[in-house]
Amino acid sequence: MSRSPLSPVHVVGGGLAGSETAWQLARAGVPVVLHEMRPVRPTEAHVTAGLAELVCSNSFRSDDAETNAVGLLHEELRRLSSLVMRAADAHRVPAGSALAVDRVGFSDAVQTTLEAEPLIEIRREEIAGLPPADWDSVILATGPLTSPALASALRALTGEDSLAFFDAIAPIVSVDSIDRRAVFAASRYGRGGDQVEMLRHGFPAVRISEGAENYDRQHQDLRTENGVEYGDTIEGVDFNYLGQVARLNIVAMAALGNAPASPLGVTIEGAVKPDTTVKWQAVPGAAGYRVWWRSTTAPQWTHSRWAGDATEITLPGVVIDDFFFGVSSVSDDGYESPVVFPGPSGSFVSVGDPAAPAS
Ligand SMILES: Cc1cc2nc3c(=O)[nH]c(=O)nc-3n(C[C@H](O)[C@H](O)[C@H](O)COP(=O)(O)OP(=O)(O)OC[C@H]3O[C@@H](n4cnc5c(N)ncnc54)[C@H](O)[C@@H]3O)c2cc1C
């Protein structure tokens, strides 16, 4: 860091907020020490060591400054010489009127700029408690994944039980984070499951089961027998748990409700060719489409390509025999429909699958 008569501002967290803060302070001539714990200590969601790594969606939502509040904020940030906006504009990918970026290029651009700024020193370390008393000025920008040590110090300082953040869109759920023991892809033994009807009607669905069921409470008529009370009564309801489930459902419904319908009529072609061509029909409300593919042994989508508002894309060197393919619709605001496989829209089961509807 170059010498300055001012004592540095310590910015903790080199995410989106911390990176922009460090940049704006340096532009104002204020020295900054930016403390970022990755890669020394990872988070549950970040996957790189890069500053300003976008977690989850690579969309900054609408970039329409005329009719959308988010787009207006983008424009205000640009006028304030925002580094985040400059990097986003430089690494923009087609997404209709939404601002979507190549997240790796975006993060690299932010990091390279901050590393080159003489007034900024970047330290890769966790601040594992309240900041030292000899730091004059501190800005905490540790985001929703604040490390547990700092979070518990903040809880103790503020007397709050928990700290929360508002997420405007449903996050990606990584398959790795799901306990496979508790997930039944088709059904519980001999009892079916709510998701089977969804599958029968052509929509992807899994059942996530509570593994410690109380069989006195569940699947019982209300009665008392040999001193045991059976049945699902109000005293047995865990309202805290129920509230969490309701929140999850609402966030999922809001995300689906804001998303356009899935593309129609998805087809794939490419037998005996080195490339695969994916085609689909446009749906109302979609600003563009994302084509996904994954190896036939992979549990989740591993590759995707933004197709803009086209209804066809050829994937060079992607051999049709080796992958599953799907297409999703994306709205102006970056909301994404469920990915659909080739076949009738929503088709999830193939002919001959045990979960397929009886003809
Ligand atoms: C799973 C998930 C999905 C999300 N999906 C979306 C989405 O789709 N759209 C959306 O708008 N927002 C989403 N968010 C919210 C998203 O995190 C914010 O939009 C944005 O990243 C917040 O920026 P930030 O700078 O506050 O935090 P971050 O970008 O997370 O940056 C905080 C940084 O602080 C570092 N840090 C944490 N604790 C310490 C410590 N003690 N010492 C040093 N460094 C520390 C972290 O490593 C991180 O780099 C999601 C969040 C999560 C967790």
The ligand as a Tripos MOL2 file, in Angstrom:
@<TRIPOS>MOLECULE
LIG
   53    58     1     0     0
SMALL
NO_CHARGES

@<TRIPOS>ATOM
      1 C1        -26.5240  -19.6010   -1.4130 C.3       1 LIG1
      2 C2        -26.7480  -18.1370   -1.7560 C.ar      1 LIG1
      3 C3        -27.3830  -17.8010   -2.9410 C.ar      1 LIG1
      4 C4        -27.6090  -16.4680   -3.2590 C.ar      1 LIG1
      5 N1        -28.2360  -16.1640   -4.4290 N.ar      1 LIG1
      6 C5        -28.4500  -14.8850   -4.7780 C.ar      1 LIG1
      7 C6        -29.0490  -14.5300   -6.0140 C.ar      1 LIG1
      8 O1        -29.3890  -15.3970   -6.8160 O.2       1 LIG1
      9 N2        -29.2570  -13.2220   -6.3030 N.ar      1 LIG1
     10 C7        -28.8860  -12.2490   -5.4150 C.ar      1 LIG1
     11 O2        -29.0820  -11.0890   -5.6950 O.2       1 LIG1
     12 N3        -28.3010  -12.5570   -4.2490 N.ar      1 LIG1
     13 C8        -28.0840  -13.8350   -3.9260 C.ar      1 LIG1
     14 N4        -27.4800  -14.1540   -2.7550 N.ar      1 LIG1
     15 C9        -27.0770  -13.0880   -1.9210 C.3       1 LIG1
     16 C10       -25.6910  -12.6890   -2.3690 C.3       1 LIG1
     17 O3        -24.8070  -13.2400   -1.4590 O.3       1 LIG1
     18 C11       -25.5810  -11.1850   -2.4360 C.3       1 LIG1
     19 O4        -26.3220  -10.7270   -3.5500 O.3       1 LIG1
     20 C12       -24.1810  -10.6690   -2.5740 C.3       1 LIG1
     21 O5        -23.2110  -11.6360   -2.8080 O.3       1 LIG1
     22 C13       -23.9080  -10.0320   -1.2820 C.3       1 LIG1
     23 O6        -22.7110   -9.3250   -1.4080 O.3       1 LIG1
     24 P1        -21.8520   -9.1220   -0.1420 P.3       1 LIG1
     25 O7        -20.6500   -8.3610   -0.5520 O.co2     1 LIG1
     26 O8        -22.6940   -8.5620    0.9490 O.co2     1 LIG1
     27 O9        -21.4620  -10.6110    0.3260 O.3       1 LIG1
     28 P2        -20.4930  -11.6540   -0.4010 P.3       1 LIG1
     29 O10       -20.4400  -11.4180   -1.8710 O.co2     1 LIG1
     30 O11       -20.8700  -12.9940    0.1110 O.co2     1 LIG1
     31 O12       -19.0810  -11.2630    0.2080 O.3       1 LIG1
     32 C14       -18.7500  -11.3970    1.5730 C.3       1 LIG1
     33 C15       -17.2940  -11.8040    1.6450 C.3       1 LIG1
     34 O13       -16.8850  -11.7840    3.0070 O.3       1 LIG1
     35 C16       -16.0120  -12.8640    3.2330 C.3       1 LIG1
     36 N5        -16.0330  -13.1200    4.6770 N.ar      1 LIG1
     37 C17       -17.0410  -13.6180    5.4240 C.ar      1 LIG1
     38 N6        -16.7010  -13.6440    6.7250 N.ar      1 LIG1
     39 C18       -15.4420  -13.1480    6.8080 C.ar      1 LIG1
     40 C19       -14.5270  -12.9160    7.8910 C.ar      1 LIG1
     41 N7        -14.8650  -13.1800    9.1520 N.pl3     1 LIG1
     42 N8        -13.3080  -12.4160    7.6150 N.ar      1 LIG1
     43 C20       -12.9540  -12.1320    6.3260 C.ar      1 LIG1
     44 N9        -13.7640  -12.3240    5.2710 N.ar      1 LIG1
     45 C21       -15.0120  -12.8240    5.5080 C.ar      1 LIG1
     46 C22       -16.5710  -13.9700    2.3530 C.3       1 LIG1
     47 O14       -15.5820  -14.9280    2.0360 O.3       1 LIG1
     48 C23       -17.0400  -13.2000    1.1280 C.3       1 LIG1
     49 O15       -16.0730  -13.1440    0.1090 O.3       1 LIG1
     50 C24       -27.2100  -15.4570   -2.3950 C.ar      1 LIG1
     51 C25       -26.5580  -15.7990   -1.2120 C.ar      1 LIG1
     52 C26       -26.3310  -17.1270   -0.8890 C.ar      1 LIG1
     53 C27       -25.6400  -17.4530    0.3930 C.3       1 LIG1
@<TRIPOS>BOND
     1     1     2 1
     2     2     3 ar
     3     2    52 ar
     4     3     4 ar
     5     4     5 ar
     6     4    50 ar
     7     5     6 ar
     8     6     7 ar
     9     6    13 1
    10     7     8 2
    11     7     9 ar
    12     9    10 ar
    13    10    11 2
    14    10    12 ar
    15    12    13 ar
    16    13    14 ar
    17    14    15 1
    18    14    50 ar
    19    15    16 1
    20    16    17 1
    21    16    18 1
    22    18    19 1
    23    18    20 1
    24    20    21 1
    25    20    22 1
    26    22    23 1
    27    23    24 1
    28    24    25 2
    29    24    26 1
    30    24    27 1
    31    27    28 1
    32    28    29 2
    33    28    30 1
    34    28    31 1
    35    31    32 1
    36    32    33 1
    37    33    34 1
    38    33    48 1
    39    34    35 1
    40    35    36 1
    41    35    46 1
    42    36    37 ar
    43    36    45 ar
    44    37    38 ar
    45    38    39 ar
    46    39    40 ar
    47    39    45 ar
    48    40    41 1
    49    40    42 ar
    50    42    43 ar
    51    43    44 ar
    52    44    45 ar
    53    46    47 1
    54    46    48 1
    55    48    49 1
    56    50    51 ar
    57    51    52 ar
    58    52    53 1
@<TRIPOS>SUBSTRUCTURE
     1 LIG1         1 GROUP 0 **** ****
